[in-house]
Amino acid sequence: MQVIAALCDILSCTPADLVATTAENAGVRKTATGDLPTSPSNVAKLRPRAARILPDA
């Protein structure tokens, strides 16, 4: 950030003048097997359960 600020001071411009941003829609990525990714309803089943910490016996 310090370098960008220094460049802006030297060139008398704003960071938006130095960096161009564009947005694109991301497509659906396929898995290695060619199947579509798992649906959001199946993702909840993949989450780990909370661990129980028991006192030393």
C-alpha positions in Angstrom: 0.0 0.0 0.0 2.9 2.4 0.7 4.2 1.8 -2.8 0.8 2.5 -4.4 0.5 5.7 -2.2 4.0 6.8 -3.3 3.2 6.2 -7.0 -0.1 8.1 -6.7 1.9 11.1 -5.1 4.5 11.0 -7.8 2.1 10.6 -10.7 -0.6 12.9 -9.2 -3.3 10.3 -9.7 -5.6 8.0 -7.7 -5.3 4.3 -7.1 -8.2 3.8 -9.5 -6.1 5.3 -12.3 -3.3 2.7 -11.6 -5.4 -0.4 -11.1 -8.1 -1.5 -13.6 -10.8 -3.8 -12.2 -13.3 -5.9 -14.2 -16.0 -8.4 -13.1 -17.0 -11.5 -14.8 -19.6 -14.2 -14.0 -18.0 -17.4 -12.8 -19.1 -20.5 -14.7 -19.9 -23.8 -13.1 -16.8 -25.8 -12.5 -16.7 -29.5 -13.2 -15.1 -32.1 -11.0 -12.3 -34.4 -12.1 -14.9 -37.2 -12.8 -17.0 -34.9 -15.0 -19.9 -34.8 -12.5 -21.4 -31.5 -11.4 -20.4 -30.3 -7.9 -22.5 -31.4 -5.0 -25.6 -29.5 -4.2 -25.7 -27.2 -1.2 -28.1 -29.6 0.6 -25.4 -32.3 0.6 -22.7 -29.9 1.9 -24.2 -29.7 5.4 -23.7 -33.5 5.7 -19.9 -33.0 5.1 -19.3 -30.6 8.0 -17.5 -32.1 11.0 -19.3 -32.5 14.4 -18.0 -30.5 17.4 -15.6 -32.5 19.6 -16.4 -33.3 23.2 -13.6 -32.7 25.7 -13.7 -35.1 28.6 -11.7 -34.6 31.9 -8.7 -36.9 32.4 -9.7 -40.0 34.4 
